[in-house]
């Protein structure tokens, strides 16, 4: 799987509501000892990450992450993403850094939210 394919498949997991299906996809995309970190905290392991995804789905019903670009070299990658609401409007943009293990799965993910752009004029 290419880094682009990996990030696109991983981002789609955030919208899977069936926990068994989500667990299967997490096993494909994430190392067993994977970590996920964003401004809300640090998570370790598939179960903790899956629970966080369930919370995300409750707080952003119909939300979907989309990958807009991926930069990659060696075992490191940087994915630009945007989050859309159920109506397709962009709710948030951000960047995630990932370390990829020897098996081609994400080992560590760090997500960063871009600040909202002001629509006010000076």
N, C-alpha and C positions, 0 to 999 in steps of 0.2 A: 504494500500500500504506500503510495507517495505521501509526503507530508501534507499536501493539499487535500488528498483523499482522507487522511487521518483526521485532520481538523474539521472537515465537513461532516464526517461521520460522527465524530465526538460532539460537535455542536448540535446535531440532530437529536442526540440522546436526551438533551434537556427538555424536549417536548414529548418524550415517550412516557405515557402515564402508567402502563402496565409494568409493575416492578420486576417481574420475571424477565420480560423482554428487555427492559432497561439493564438489568443485571447481565444478561448475555452480551449486550452491546458494550457495556463497560468492560467486560472481560476481553473483548476484542481490541478495544482502544486504549485501555489503561493497564499498566503493570500492576501486579497483585499488590504491591506496596506503594501504590501511587498516592501522591499528596496533591491537594488542591488548596490554594490560598488566594483570597481576595480581601478587600478592605473589611469584610465582615468576620474574617477569621481563617484559621488553618484547619483543614480536614485531612484525615489519614485513612485510606482504605476505601474500597468500593461501597461498603454499607453506609459509611458516613457521607460519602459524596452522593449516593443515591437518595438518602434522606434529605439532603440539602436541595437536590433537584425537585423533590416532592414539595418542599417549602416554596421554592421558586414558582412552581406551577400554581400553587395556591395564591401567591401574591401577584402573579402576572398571568391571569387566565388567558390561554391562547397565545402566550408569548413564544417567540421563536428567535433563536440566534442564527445569524447568517454570517458566513465568513466572506470578507471582501478581498482579502489578500493574505498570502503566506510568504514569509521570507524564511529560508532554511539554509543552514550549512552544518556539516558534521552531525552532531547529535542535538542541535539546538534549533528552535524555530520560534517565529514571532507571527502571530495571527491577528490581523485587524478584523474586528467584528462589529456587527450592529444587532440590536435587539428590537424586534418589531412587536407591536401589540396585535391583538386579534383582528383589528381593522387594517393592519398593514403599515400603520404609522411607525416611524422610528422613535423609540422611547429612550434609547441609550446607545452610545458607541463606546468602544473600548479596544484594548489590546491585551492579548494573553501571550505570555512567554511559556514555552514548553521545553523540557528536556526529554529526549526520546531514548529509550533503552535499546540494547542490542537486538531485541526482538521486534523493534519497530513500534512499540507501544509507548504512550506518554507515561513518563515516570513522575514528573513534577510539573504542575501547572500553576502559574501565578497570573491572576487576572487583574487588570487595571481599568478603571472606569474613566473615560474622558470627561472633563467638566462640561456641563451644559453650556452651550453658546447663548449669550444674551441676544435677544432680539431688539433690545432698546438701542436707540441711536443717540449719539452724543450731541 
